[in-house]
Amino acid sequence: MLKLQILGIGCRRSKALKDNVLEALKRYPLNVTLEEITEVDELMKFDISSTPALLINGQVVAEDAVLSVEEIRELLERCGAKEQSNLRLKHILVPTDFSESSKGAFVYAQALAAEVDASIKVVHMYHPEFDVGNPFMDEPLTAFEQNKRETLTEFIRDNTIHSGESVATATRIEKEVVIGFAAEEIVRLTKTGKFDLVVMGTTGEAGFLGRVLGQVSTQVAQQSVSPVLFVPRGVTHRLFKNVLYAAKYQPGDEAVMRWITKWTVFFSANLHLVHVLESKENGFQLEQVDMERHFHRNGQTVQVASIKSESVIDGLNQYARENKIDLVVLTALQRRFYERFFHRSVTKRLLINSKLPLLVVPSKF
C-alpha cells in the first residue's frame, strides 16, 4: 500500500494539488492512504522549505509545486510498479579507488539510491605491498591504514550529494577500508548476501579497477553473485525508461530472465530484446522465440529486434542511439558473447564511446 501525504496550509495551490492527486487516483487506481497535513506545527516536522508538497511513502516527490494530473499519474504508476515487483534494491556496494571515475560512480549510486530508497556502502580495497603510492612503506601497517581511512572519509564528504544540489538525498552511507586484492574482495563482499547491487566506474587508477578493459572488472562481472552496474565516466543517473537486453538467445537459467523482468517492471521501463546478427550469421536463432514468450508470459511488454551489423558493438550502439536507450543489460550466461564484450577493444567502444551504463546480471541468484 502506498502512503500519500499532501503538505499545505489550505491555500489555493494546496487545494489544486489535492484535486490533481484525487483525479490521478481515478485514472490510475491504487491501494493507497491519503493524508492532508495543514497544521503548522506538523508541517515543521518535515524536511521541506515550502508548500505545497507531495510525499509518497515518506519521500518528498514535489515541493513548492502543483504537479499536473499526468505527472502525478506517472509517479503513481512508477510507485505502483515497484510495489508489485519483488525486486530487492535496498543495499548498494560502491567500490572506490578515489579516481574521477569512482567519484562519478558514487554520485550516480547516490541518485539511484535516492530513487529506490537504498543505503550505500563505500569500500576502498588496498594491498600495501602492491600499492606503488604507499608513502608508509617502512612504517607500521596501522599508519597506512589510518591514512586510507582518512582519505575515504574525505572522499565521501567531498562527493556526497546534499539538499539543494541536482539531487536531494538523505541516503544512508557507510564506509569501510579492506585489505586485499580488489577483485577478490569485491566478489567476497557480494557473496555475503548483504548487497543487492554493485555500482562501479568503468575506468580507474592503477592498482584498483585498473580499467574496465583490464582483469578486475571482468573478474567481478563474471564472479559476482550480485548484479554489477558499470557507469562510464561523466554519465549521470537518469530514469531507466528504455532498457536494452542484449540477448544471444542461448538456453539458460530462467531466474536471470525473471530478474530482468522484475527490474524493468520496478522502473516502469520499456524492454528492448535485441539480437545483433553479425555478417556471418543468418536469421534468428531458435531460442529467440522462447525468450520472447518468457517475457510476455511474465507480463512484460517487449520490443523484439534483430539487426544486422559488421560487429555486435556497432549494432547495439546504433540501436541504442535510435531508440533512446538508457541502460544496456548483459547476463553472465552468455559466455562467448559476454567475453567478446570484455575484450579490450570491444569494451572500450561500448562503454567509453556509447556512454551508456552497463548492467551485468549473474547467472544465479
Beta strands, then each sheet from edge to edge (+ up, - down):
strand 1: 2-7
strand 2: 32-37
strand 3: 53-56
strand 4: 59-63
strand 5: 91-95
strand 6: 119-126
strand 7: 173-179
strand 8: 197-201
strand 9: 228-231
strand 10: 242-246
strand 11: 270-278
strand 12: 302-309
strand 13: 327-331
strand 14: 358-361
sheet 1: 2+ 1+ 3- 4+
sheet 2: 7+ 6+ 5+ 8+ 9+ 14- 13- 10- 11- 12-
end
